[in-house]
Amino acid sequence: MNNDLEQCLKWKKVHKAPSKQPLTGTYSEWKEQIASECFHQCVYCSIHEAQFGGINNYHIEHYKPQSKFRHLENDICNLFLACPICNKFKSDDWPCDSDDLNKVCYPDPSKTNYNSIFEANSDFRLVGKFTASRYLITRLFLNRPQLIFERRESVLRYKCSKLIENISSLIQILSDDSDNLSFILDVLRKIDLVKTNILKLDNQRRTIRPYSLLDIRKTK
């Protein structure tokens, strides 16, 4: 997989610890903490909540299903953030209680960096490197059209940022001979400014939270 395609792998390993266990309440009251631990993105498909209408549309995911592991219902180390689509597809599926990636199982997002178990092909479709990751792709439909579009867009944004760097370098070179190339230099500077601002705004749009749970509760 080339460097461009690596840009569309957006997973982040979630850091979990018993010391983060809230002292009061139940899992439904800990959504903000869980979302923060999971970088405000789905642990399975990596879509940020900003791309899906905000935290209210995301679900608290019981990694080990509460229907099968009642004693883990309020264990913070078993609670993650998932988009409604991945959460629906996973449901209470639990084929194997194992961390062996060569078995059909769900790798623990706090123990496995999902970037290491997938790669993307030239069509921006995910390919699993292990039995477990191939199962995730099939079960959670990780090559659904929206996700392919997101990967494609991520790569294009990366290429755009590299072009901006090249334009900036070219501007510097032309500045040394600006007497003869002042018009070209002026145009390139304007292009550079516009592209830089567009990319900056786009990056902000993709990560800015539309609201917090506290904002919603203020209206009730």
C-alpha positions, 0 to 999 in steps of 0.5 A: 500500500502506497503512502497516499492510501495510508492517509485514509486509515484513520483509526486510533488505539483507545487507551483504557484503564480500570483507574478511569472507572467512574465512581458513580452512575451507569454507562448511559451517563458516561457518554462524554467520557467514552467519546473523549477516550475514543477520540470522538470517532467510531472505533470500528469504521473511524468516522468522526462524530462530526461527520454523522450529526454529532455525539447524540447520533452515536452509540455506547458500544459494549465491546463484549455484548451485555446480553452475554457479559452482564457483569461487564455492562458498566465496566468502563474498559468494555465501553467504546463509541460506535456509529449507529451503523456499525453498532447495528451490524455488530449487535450482540455478535460475539463469535469468539472470546479471543485476541488471536487475529487469526481467528474469527473475533473482534479485536479489542480496540484498546489492545489492537491498533486497527490501522495495523490490521487493514490496508486499502487497495487502489479502489479505496476498499479495505482489505483485511490482513488477518482472519479477524479483520476480514471478518470485521469487513464483512460483518460490519460492512466496512466497504459501504459506499459512504466509507469508500467515499470518506477514504477517497476524500481523505487521500485527495485532501492529503494530495492537496496539502502536498501540492500546497507545499509544492506551490509554497516552495515554487513561490520561494524559488520565483521570489529570487527572480521576481522582476521577470516573473512577478505576474506568475508569482502573484497568481501562485500566491493567490492560489496558495492562499485560497487552497490553504484556507480551503484545506484549513476550513475543511480540516476544521469541519471534519473534526469540530463537534456540532454540540455536546450532550450538555448543550442538548440537555439544556433545552430539556 
